[in-house]
Amino acid sequence: MTYCLLLLSVVAVTAAVPVPRVLTRAKWPEREPVVALWVWQCLVATVLLCCLTALVLGAAAVFGTVRAQLFAPAPPAVTAAYDLSAASPWTTVLTVLLASGAAWTTAMLGRELVEARRRRTRAREHLRDRAPDLPAGLPEGRGPLLVLEEEYPDAWWMPGSPPQLIVTTGALQRLTDHQLDAVLTHERGHARARHDWLLHLSTALATGFPRVPLFAHFCEQTHRLVELSADDTASRRCGHLTTALALIELNQHRGVLSCASSHRLLGERVDRLLEPPPRLDRRYRALTTGAAALVPLVPLLITFAPGLTALP
């Protein structure tokens, strides 16, 4: 068991520190944001699985009741292969730390979901106040599309139940039909891919563990890559130039082309749409996706290897 815990620790540290730094310096994620999002998710899943499997093994070694329940259906040879009866002091310390980390992670995820629901509730109340009054007999603004009277052009997707696409009259007046179609396709791309859940997860992990490079980079890159992914969805349907012009029209009053750090992503998105980078070939995309999917299996293989080798 000691070797299993050491190997799990090495895999977790490797996936949490050096690999994210290498990935953030790579150029190919800008060419394939969907694949890059998948790679980041697999890295996070690998670290979380390492911690979870190490917690289970440590708890089985420290607590006899956990060991009895966990290995009850296993043959004696499998139980003996893990050598759980000789738990060292550092195993107890590691188990307590992992249990605390698991509780903290759960608390951060719950807090993020609760706060997200509160933000959506406040936003819906605000939208309800701003929504134009409809003639008697017509339903209130609860449909999939809500138009707000606002001079500034804007459009965004409001997740929840029911989800809504919000568009201002300023956007309807300033955007052409093709540009409006690009904006709506962009927002529908966010909705179909459930980017809101991915953003909640990355925010919760980065808030709970701000000093872990993986979680900090995961949050930063997720916010960037989901926008690039939605831009690609819109550009494939409406064209790169139309999508870029729609993005400029929607954000011109915010200084989309300024050099301020808060607007840098908007400028990068416009440049990327005007000069789209070539996509990776299909074979490389398939290899990257498959290799990333195999990485979370490493902690499972480390955990089950002693038991599997002990089977007759």
Salt bridges, closest charged atoms under 4 A:
GLU30 OE1 - ARG224 NH2 3.96
GLU32 OE2 - ARG279 NE 2.99
GLU32 OE2 - ARG285 NH1 3.70
GLU112 OE2 - ARG119 NH2 3.25
GLU112 OE2 - HIS200 ND1 3.23
GLU115 OE2 - ARG111 NE 3.22
GLU115 OE1 - ARG119 NH1 3.99
GLU150 OE1 - ARG130 NH2 3.09
ASP154 OD2 - ARG254 NH2 2.87
ASP181 OD1 - ARG188 NH2 3.94
ASP181 OD2 - ARG237 NE 3.21
ASP196 OD1 - ARG194 NE 3.62
GLU227 OE1 - HIS186 NE2 3.16
GLU227 OE1 - HIS190 NE2 3.38
GLU227 OE1 - ARG269 NH2 3.57
ASP231 OD1 - HIS186 ND1 2.98
ASP231 OD2 - ARG269 NE 2.81
ASP232 OD1 - ARG272 NH1 2.86
GLU249 OE1 - ARG174 NH2 3.13
GLU268 OE1 - ARG224 NE 3.79
